[in-house]
């Protein structure tokens, strides 16, 4: 039996998808007896014979579970997939084409359900990776911002009292001791001095 | 997985199976709805046709859902019932006038349609070597379908069709009873 052992979800998905059809063919050969027993039972079920329901379930359930466990490597997911597959198989039991063997048809539906779960799992993993990446970038930005503010405050510390007051009034909108044209000129001068202090301290604008 | 869980899963799957059959039955009975609508719009007694149509659709859908012989009886039953239905709807527009006045040809048309329907059901039943459930289901559905048209003159039309149907069945039933050596 082939085992899907890739730890990465994308690789696991790729290997399982490539392997699933081969599994159906292999299983059909190995358990030919069970398969041939299923055909008439499925035909009876399609005809509305409810007494065939339990034998069909007993033949199909372990095979669907085995396939899904092999593909998904997770019992809970495998049970979900097998249940969904069985629901679809039995919902469509009345449409079963009795010229075709039942087991490959049923296992094809089961492997489709497993692939759907694998795809969903892969998508969830990608979304989680993206979210983790975004939060890392966010932390980095915040850190840089904090450092810049600290640097600006340090540069402001080298300025005169009037310059500091003017800059605080400009950026924190506090009331200043001057207003109008005087304030504008003071602000320009204070900013020039802050810039030169920043350049002197850190070597950049 | 323990047996309780498996039992629960099996129960859920059984419900899914029944719903699947019901969905197919409802889809399968849609053409009969069209027949009922046409019959109700053409006949002089639309309410009777509608009630009989509702009964036909309900019983037909139930038979399709149930499966086996009743399911196999739906198509022959409806097809055979179309004969008296169409004949009765046509006869509604034809009047035979004598010295006493005019009357529709509904009852004779229903009786004739019933005979043809009976012969058809008996023929299919014998051909398929069907069991009594098939005969009963197909006959019931054929009579209900035909009755939508044969209600044109009340119960007498339906009775005429039923008598004709019974008469049409006799040769087939005799053939069945005597293993093909009958008429």
Interface residues (C-beta under 8 A of the other chain):
Chain A: X45 X47 X48 X49 X53 X54 X57 X61 X65 X79 X83 X86 X87 X90 X91 X92 X93 X94 X95
Chain B: X1 X6 X9 X10 X12 X13 X14 X16 X17 X19 X20 X21 X23 X24 X65 X66 X67 X68 X71
